[in-house]
Amino acid sequence: MYFRHFEHAAPSPAAATELTRRQFLKVTGVAGTGLTLGLLVPGVAAAAGGGAPIGSFAMPFVHIAPDNTVTVICKHLEAGQGVWTGLPAIVAEELDAAWSQMRVVNAPAQVPQYGNLAMGGQIQLTGGSTAVANSWQQLREAGATARAMLVRAAAKTWKVPANDITVSEGVVSHGKRTATFGQLAHAAAQQPVPAQVQLKDPANFRIIGNDKLPRLDSRAKSTGKQQFGIDVRLPGMMTAVVMRPPRFGGKVTSFDASKAKAVAGVVDVVQIPRGVAVVGRDMWSAKQGREALQVTWDESGAEKRGTDALMKEYRAMGAGKEAVTVTKSGDADAALAQAGKRVEGEFEFPYLAHAPMEPLTAVCRLSPDACEVWAGSQFQTVDQANIAAAVGLKPAQVSINTLAAGGTFGRRATPDSDYLSEVASIAKATGGKYPVRLIWTREDDVTGGRYRPMNYHRVAAALGKDGKVAWRQRIVGQSIVGGTAFAAMMIKDGVDPTAVGGSAAEQYDLTDVHVSWTEAKVGVPVLWWRSVENTHMAYSKEVIIDELAQAAGQDPVAFRLALLQKHPRHVGALKLVAEKAGWDKPFAGGAGRGRGVAVHESFGTVVAQVAEVTVTGDKITVDRVVCAVDCGVAVTPDVIRAQMQSAIGYGLSAALMGKITLTDGHVDQTNFHQYQVLRMPDMPRLIEVHIVPSANAPSGVGEPGLPPIAPAVANAVRAATGVRLRTLPFDLAAARRA
């Protein structure tokens, strides 16, 4: 049931990632036609069958079919970050498969079998740059186990010792005898599951770390054949858009649907908890109907403040009574008072929209005892619970068909499953008469909230005669997880780590430190945004550290290295980026030219970057970025480089032009003409990515490339002009006036 086929969807070509659900059921559901392998999550052995033969495993990770294809069932959302290549690469390596025989399909929404082990295995989600990291050991063992069983099947068939058999490029061999995986799959499925398997020596890796490994989804995505939520077609399906409150926190008082229903193609207008939905036979009809809809709103509980007023309040809170202590050691106030070299700064960070290129879209088909959803779901377990609540079913009655997503950056991982709850609510309100496809327009997305929180930082740092750095920082901003189901397990001692993580105390060797946080109570919905708290914490940290180095008359790289003796991975990345950037050589500067450096760890990965800029008047041009990344074993180097480049571009968008503002509670921006993102001509002419060699287990790469770029550019601008950039996005004219 959980892999039901889109009966009336566009047919999928037989490319690497495009095995249909019907084909998958066909090859996995017929006894004796293949080897299906799944690793049991610890503590779930009894439920999944314990040591039963592999063929009886209910939730597989790997399937080997008679046609010699190897299909990896991917429990993580593919949103462009490359998991449809990285996870199959892990399996293929241990299996000794040929890359040409690898395929991938999405897993059903089901825990604990497909739980994210980095989150305890009880929640299926993609986030925190954990996909490869949490699957690394699990999928290595899956591949190695499948290989061992294929070898045993061959040994039994050929009556030879298993140790004498070799496997290479999907072919099992003994002397002149050979067999493909597909030919051995049936016999392998009859073999007992080995209790332990020998994993490959990393020195013998040929797929993991392969710099030329093609992405499995490249062809489908580049030809337009990849299926996203907006592409789903079901019999009798209608399309819906939603009229939402003009201010956050508003509610429907009443509505007049007469003019909307008079629009040709409009079939229903229904109220749902989040507003009023207009349902049409196509997107145009629904959109035109929404424009004709008349709604009266109750805004008594709505957020009516603008961002200027909010920032004024933030500044007052930052200068007022101390709030929650994040971390404290030594005596920061005494050390600051006694130190000779001191720098201070007030930093302001705006709200930021995620703005994925694919707007939020989902399809829902509802019956009295089941609800089926198609979407680029990032939070499957949470989404199932919220969808079930919206339609009055149990989570087990909700099936989610996870599709590829055209970007997310955290936007599809909402604790309240906003767009999925909406489509389910529409299906419920219309009585399940037809499947419903909900589409958010770009305007809906930009004005719809769930932004990176606005933040204010007040930092003072000083360098003592003993070379030690004292640090005091106050942070004011909203809590992302406060008031959600995640609060109980994430907020400790009143501190939301997604608001304040990645502070100087965590990243440098500091003795006298005091970091505190004041939670701002604002009605603007916020959410984790690519790199979450690190986006603002890394900025103030790296800018102040750089200014402290300048005040001390020291080289910025050397100054950092002296404060990183307990952080060898930071040291390694920083030294590599300095070497590749030619930091020790005279910089070919000239008028308006400068370079800056920054280093930061997030999601278990350390990234150091050097930015070279040219400042002409008030215009900042980023000419070159050199990036060094330590992410453990580089499973797919080409994907890692792409993610670093992507994060640099995304981070530059925010640093140079990104902001969401409100006037009297109304969002000012509506589309990309106002919420601007980096265009191709604005990208640095050269981005170099260098991967630090490592034998450590893989860590995240989807997010860690973003935090260092803005401070590296700011430090470069200060080196070129002497201007300190304290407010984002950068405004050189305003900074000069300040």
N, C-alpha and C positions, 0 to 999 in steps of 0.2 A: 504493500500500500504506500509506503513512504517513498517509493521511486516510481509513482504513477507517471505515465507518459503524457505529454501534451498532445492529446489526440488530434487537435486541429491547429497545432503550431506549425510554423514553417519547417519543412524537413531539414534535418542536420546532415551535412556532408560527412563523409567518412574520414575526417581529419583527426589528428591526434587527440584533441580534447572533446570531440563531438559524439561520443558514444551516447545514444539515446537511452532513456530510462527503460523503454521496452526492450531494447537490445540487451541492456544490463540484466534485467530480470530473466531474459531468455537464457543467457549464458550462465547465470548463477542459480537459477531455480530448477534446472533439470539435473537430477542426480547422476553423478558419474561423468559429467561433461567437462569438468574442470576442477582446478584446485582453488579453493577459497580460503583465505587465511586472515585471521584477525588476532591481535594481541589483546589479552584480557587486562582491563584496568585493575590495579591492585584492589583487593577487597570485593571484587565482583565475580570471582570465579564460579561461585555456586549458581548465580543467576545466568551466566553465559555458558554453563556446561562444563566448567572446570577442565579436566584433562581429556575431554571427549575428542574423538578424531576431528581433524581439521574440517572435513566436509560438513560437520554439523554446527560449526560456529555460526551464530546468527548475525553478527555484526562484523563483517570483514573489512580489513584495510587493503588487502591485495587480492586480486583475482587473476588467475592465469587460465586463459581460454584455449580450446582446441586449435583455434586459428593462430596461436602463438603470441597473441597480444597479452600484455601485462597491464592490468588496470589498477591504478591506485585510487582508493576511495578517500577523497580529501575532506577532512572535517572542518577546514578553514575556508572562509570566504576569499575568493580571488577578486581583488578590487584593483588590479593593476600592479600589485606589489610583487608578484612572481611566485606565489605558493604553488600554482599549478605546474611549475617547473622545479622549484626547490624540493618539494616533498617527494615527487617521483624520482628525483635524482638520488635521494637518500636510499630509497628502496632499490633502484636499479643498481646502485653501487654494490650493495651487499648481496644482491641476487646474481650479480655478474650478467645482467641483461644487456641487450643491445638497445641503445637509446631509441632506435627507430621502432621498436616494438612497444614502447611505453605509451600508455593512455592515462587519462584521469577523468573521474566524475566526482560530483559533489556527494558528500555523505548526507543521509537523512538527519533531521533534527532530532537527536536522541542521546540522552545521557543515561548512565555514565559512559557508555561505550565510546562516544565521540566527545567526551568532555575535554576541556583544555586543562592539561595536567599542571600548567603553571598557575591555574586558579583552583587547584585541588581536585580537578576532574569532575566536579559536580555541575559545572556550567559549560555549555558549548558556546564559544564565542571566539571572535577574531579581534585582537586588540592588544595594546601594550607591546607591539612588535614581538609577540611570543610564538608565532606560527611555527617557524622552523625550530626555535629553541625547545619548545615543549614536545615537538614531534621527533626530535633527533634520535634519542635512544629507542623510542617506541618503534619507529619505522626502520631503523637499522636492524633491530631484532626481528621485525616482520620479514624483511628481505632475507636475512640470514637463515631464518627458520624455513622459509619457502625453498631456499637453495638446498638446505640440508635434506629436505624431504624429496626434492627432485633427484638428488644424488642417491639417496637410499632406494628410490624407485628404480633408478637405472641399475644400481648394483644388484638389486634383487632380480631384475629382468635378465641382466647379462651374466649373473652369477659370478661377480668379481668383487673384490674388496672395495668398499666405498672410498677408502683413502687413495685408491689408484685412479679415481675418476676426476676429471677436470671440467671446469665450466668457464666458458668464455663467450661473450657476445650472444648470449641466449642459446648456446649450444652446449649440450652435455656430451662429453667424449671419454672413450677408453680405447686407446689404440686407434684402429680404423673404424670402430663403431661410434656412431653419433646419433643423437636424438635431440629434437627441439623441445623447449619447455612445453609447448602445446601437445606434442606427442606423449609426453610423460605425465601430463597434468592429472589424468584419470588415475593412474597408478600411484602418483604421489599423494593424492587425496586419501588413499587407503593407509598410508603410513602413520604410525603413532607420532604424536607431536613431541619433539625432543625437549627435555626439561631445560637444557641449556644449549646455547649455540656459541660458536666462536665467531666473534666479529672480526672484520678485516683489519689488518694493520694499516693505519693511515698512509704509510709509506707506499702502499700498493693501490691507493685510490687512483682511478682513471676517469671517473665521471664527476665525483665530488672534487671541486676545485678546477674543473675543466673550463678554461676561458672561452672556449668556442661552442659551448653547449647551446643549441637552439632552444628558444622557449617553445613549449608545447602549444601555447595559445596564439602564437604570432600570426599564423595563416588565417585563422578564423577572425581574429580581430582586425587584421589589415584588409580583409576582403569584405567585411561587413556581415559575415555569416554568424558571428558570435551572438548568442541570444541573451538579451537583457530583459529586465522586467517590462519595459515598454513594448517589447516585441511579442509578448505572449498573446495568443489569440485563442479564445475558447468559444464554443457554440453559444450564440445568443448574448455574448458579452457586451456590457455597456461601459461607458467611460464616465468617471466622476471627477469633479473638482470641488473644492470646499471654500466657502466664504468664512474666513476666520476673523476674530475680533481685531479692530484697527489698533487697539492698545492691548498689551500683554495683561492678562488677568480679566479681560472683559468677558461677558456672558450674553447669550441671546435672551432678549426680553420677548420679542415677537418678530415675525417676518411675514411679508406678503409675497407669495410665490406666483401671483396671477400673471405678471408680465414675463417672468421666467418661463412659466409653463406654456406661454404663447409662442415662445421661440421654437421654430421648426426643429425637430430632432430631440427636444428635451422630453424625457419620459417620467422623471420623478424629481421632486424636491423634498428633502427630508432633513429634519434636525438631528444632529448627533452631538455628543458631549463637547466636541471642539468647535462647533459652529453649525453651518447649514450647508448640506451637500446638494449639488445640482448634478443630476445623472442624465447623460445624453447618449444618443446612438454613436456619437463620435466625439472627439476632443473639441472640435470647433463648436458644435451645438452646446456642449456642456459649458464651455467658456463664455459663449454669448449669453447663455441663460444666466450664468452667475453675474454678468455685467448688468442684467436687467433685474436681478433680485434686490428686494428692499428689506433690510434688516434693521431692527432697533436694538441697540446694545445697552446692557447694564454695565456701566464702567465704574460703579461705586468702589469696587475692589481692584481696579486696574492701576498699573504703574503709570503715573502721569509726569514723572520727572524726566528732564532731558539729561544728556550726558555731561553737559557743562555743569549743571547743578550737582549731579552725582559726583563728579571729580572734585568739586569744591568741598563736598561733604567728606570725601575720601581724604583730602589733604588735612582737614580738621581732625579727623580720626587718627591720622598718622602722626599728628603733633599732640594728640591728647593722651588720655590715660592708657597705660600699657594694657595689652590684651593677653592673649594666650601665648605662652612661651613655646616656641618650636624646638629650640636647642639652646643650651647655655653651658659654658665652661669658663673657668677662670673668672676674671673681673674685667669685662670689656670696658666699662666706664672709666675705671682707674687707669687702665692701659692707654685708652684714648687720650685721657687728660695729660698723661706724662710723655706721650710720644712726640717726636719732633716733626715728622712728615705726616701730614694728615690731608685727606681728601673727603669731600662730602658730595652727595647728589640726591636729588629728588627725581624719580622716574615715573612717567605716566604711559600706560599701555591701554589702547582702545579695545572695544569689543571687536571681534573678528568673525566673519562668516566662514564656514567650511567651503562652500561653493564648489562641490564636486561637479564635474562636467555632465554627469548623468543626474538630472533632478530625481528626487524621491518618487519612486513608482512601485506599485504593488498590485497584484491581482488576487481576488478572493472568490472562492466558490463555497457557498454555505448550504448545508442540508440540515435536517433536524438533529442528526447525531454526529456530524463531522464538519470540519472546516478545513479547507485546503488553500494554501497561500503560495504564491510564486513571488519571489522578491530577492534582491541582493541582501539577504539578511546577514547582519553582522553579529547579532546577539541571539542566536536561535532559542536558547532555553528561556531567556527573559521574554523574547517575542512570543513564544508559545503561551506562556502564562498570561501575558497581557491580551493577546488575541482571544484566548479562552474566556477571560473575564469580560471582554467586550461582547461576546456572543452568547455567554451563559453556558459554556461547555467546560469540560475538564481539559487540562493541557494535553493529556494523552489522546484526546479526540482531535487535536490540531496537528496537521502535517504541514511542514514548510519545505517547499522545493527551492533550495538555495540556488540562485543564478549568479552569474558574474555581475559585478557592480562596476560602473564607470566612475571609480573613485569613491572615497568615503571620508578619509581623514578624521574618522571618529563620528561623523554625522549620522551614520546608520546604527550607532550603538547607543540608543537612548534608553535610559532606565524605564521610561513609560512607553517605549515603542510607538512613538507618536504617529508616524504615517501608517504603520501596520495596524495600530488600534483604530485609526480612522477608517481604513478600507474595510476592516471587520465590522465596525459600527455601521457603515453604510450598507453592507450586505445584510446585517441584522435589521436595520430600519426599513429596508425594502423587501423584507420577508424572504430573502434568498431566492427570489423569482428568477434571477439571472446572475451570472458571474459579474463582478464589478472590477474594473481597472481604475485605480486612483492615480492621478498624475498631479504632481506639484509643478507649477510653472516656475520659471526662474525667479519671477517676482515673489512667488510664494516662498521660495527657498531663502532669498536674501532678506525678506522681511519677517520670516517665520521663527526667528529666535534660535535657541540652542547654540549660542555664540561662545567663542573663547572669552572668558570673563575679562572685563575691564579691571585693571590693577594699578595700584599706586605703591611705590617703594620709596623709602627714605633710608639712605645708607651713609654711614660714616666709617671710615677705615683709616688706620694709621700704622706707620712703620716705626718701631722702637729702635733704640740704639743697639739693641741686641739682635736686630734683624727680624724680630718676630712681628707678625701682623695682628693687630687688634681689629675686631669687626663687630659693628652693631647695625642691625637691619630691622626695619619695621615694614610690614607688608599689609596692605588693605585690599580686600577683594572678596568676591562671592565664593561660597563653597559650591563645588560641583556636585558632590555626593550627598550633601546635607539634605535631609528630607526625602531621600530615596531609599530603596531597599538595600543599597550598598553601604549606607551610613554606619550601621551597627558593626560591620566587619572591617571597615576602613578607617573610620574616625577614631583616633586614640588620644585620650587626654585632651579632647576638644580640638584637636588639630586634624584638618583635612589634608592628607599628603598630596592630593592632586591640586592643592592651592600653593604649596610652599616647598615642594621637593626640589632637590638639586641645589641647595644653598651652598655658600662658600665653605661653611663648616663641614659639609660632606665631601667637597671636592678638593680642598687644600689643607695643608698641615697648619692649622691655626690653634693657638692656645687660649686666647681670650676672645670669646664669642658670645653674642647674645642676639638671637633671631626671634622675633615675635610676629604674631599675625592677628589682625582684627578682621572678623568676618563682617562684611557689609550685607545688609538685608535689602535686597533689591528685587523687584518683580520681573526682571528681564531673564528669560530662561537661558541657562548656560550649560555648556557641555565640554567634555574633553575635545581638544582640537590638536591636531598633529603635534606631538611631543608634549602636550598638556602643560603642566606647570613649568616645565623646563624652558618654554618659549620666552617667559619673562624673567625667570630666576637666573638663567644663564646670561641674559643680557646685562642686568645690573651688576652681576658678579664680575663678568669679564671686562666690562667698561671700567669699573672702579679699580680692579686689579691693574689694568693697563695704566690708568692715571696714577696709581700709587707707584708703579715702576718708573713712570716719568718723573714724579716728584722726587724719587730717590736717585734719579740720574742713572738708572740701570736699564739694560736692554730688556724689552718685554718678554722675550723667550727665556733668557737667563733668569730673570726675576721669577717667572713661573716655575721653572725647573727647581729652583731653590726651595720652593714651597710645596713640592710634589714628591719628596723623598719617600713618603709612605704610599705613593700611588704610582707604581711602576708602569702600569698600562698607560696612564696619562703621559708619563715621561716618554715612553716608546712612541706614542702617536705624535707628541709634540716635536720630538727630535726628527722623526721621519718627515713631517710636514715642513719643518724648517729647512731640512736638507734639500727636499724636492723643490721648495720655493726659492732656493738660493738665498736664504735669509742672511747668511754670513758674508754675502757679497754686497758691494755698494748697490743701492737701489737707484735705478735710472729714473730718478724722480722728475725734477723740473717743476715749473709752476703748476700748482693744483694737483700734483701727483703724490700719492701716499700709499702705504701698505699697513695692514693691521693683522693681528693674530688673535685667536680665541681657541679654547679647548674646553670640552664638557663631556661628562658621562651621563647617559640616560639609557634606560632599558638594557643595562648590562653592557653597553657598547660605548667606547671612547672615541670621540671624533675631534680632530684638531683641524683648523682651517686658517689659511692665510689669504686675505683679500687684497687685491691691488685696485685702486680707484683713481679716477680723474675727476676733479671738481672744476666745473666751468660755470662761473657765476654761482647760481643756486642749484645747479643741476649736478647730480651725482651719477657717474657712470662707473659701473663695476666692470673692470677690464678682464681680470683673471682671478680665478679662485683655485687654490691648491688645497686638497683635502686628503687627510690621512685617517683611516678608520681601522680600529681594532675591534672586530666582531667575532673573535674566536675563529673556528674553522670556517673558511670561506666556501660554503657549499656551491654557490653559483656566482662566481666573481662578476660576470657580466650584469647580473641582476643587482648585485651590491652596488656596482658603479652607477647603474641607472637610478637606484633609490637615492644615492647620495646626490646625484645631479637633480633629481626631482625635488628633494628636500631643500636644496640650495635655491632652486627656482621658486619654490613655494614660500620659503623664508624671505627671499628678496621681495616677493610680492607684498608681504606684510610690512617689511621694513621700509620700503620705498613709497607705498601708496595705500596699504590696506587699512580701512577703519569703517566700523559701523557706528553711526551717531544717531541720537534720538533728540527730537524737539517736542517737548510737552508729551512725552511718552510715545510719539509716533516715530517709526524708523524712517530716516531721511533717504536712505539708498534703496533702490528697487531692482537694479540690474547691473550688468557689467560696465555700463557707461558711467555709473556712479561708484559702484564697488569695484574698483579697477584691479586687475591682475596683470602680472608681467606678460608682455607680449614677446614674441621671438626676438625682435630687434633689441629688446632691453636685456636679454640674457647676456651674461659675461661671454666675451668672444672665446674664452678658453676656460674649461673646467677640467682639472686633472684630479683623478682619484687614485690613491695608492692604498693598498690593503696591507696592514701589518701582519706578517706571518705569525700564525698562532696554532698551537695544538689544543687549545681550550675548546670546550663545547661551544657551538654557535650561540650567539646572542642576537638581539634585534637589529634590523637595518632599515625598517620602514620609516622610523621617526627620528633616530638620533642624528641624522645629518642636518636637521633644521636648526637646533639651538645655537650653534656657534656662528652662523653666517651673519646675523644682524650685528652682534658685537664686533666681529672681525671687520665689517665694513665701517662701523662707527669709529673704531680705533684707527682705521686707515684714513678716514675723513679728518679726524683730529690731527693725525700726523701731517696731513697735507695742508690744513687750514688753521689749526689751533682751536677750531670750534667744537664744543662738547655737545653731543646729541643726547638729550635726556628724555625727549618725548617721541614716541612712535605714532604714526609713520614719520620718517625724517622730514623735517622742514628747515632747511638751512637758513632761509631768510629769518624765520622766527627765532631760531637758535642764535643767530648773530645779534638780533635785537635784545635777546635775553642776556 
